[in-house]
Amino acid sequence: MKPNFDAMSRAELRAYVLEHRDDEDAFYAYTNKMTSEPALAHGTQEDARDPVRFAEIFTRVQQLKQNLSNQSD
């Protein structure tokens, strides 16, 4: 019996896919989750070194988290 991929977090599903590389259902569930759930931040190491850019990214991440929290309420 296969686990409930929809109930798994992104990290849990990734770990499962890495352990069960031949499980196509798990792979497709993972790719669907990756495309349907937004990533919180994009940036480079240079962005992390620039205090202004870092603050902008941090603010954007906080806003995304708040939006996701509001959607689940």
Buried (B, 14 or more C-beta within 10 A) or exposed (E): EEBEBEEBEEEEBBEBBEEBEEBEEBBEBBEEBEEEEEEEEEBEEEBEEBEEBBEEBEEBBEEBEEEEEEEEE
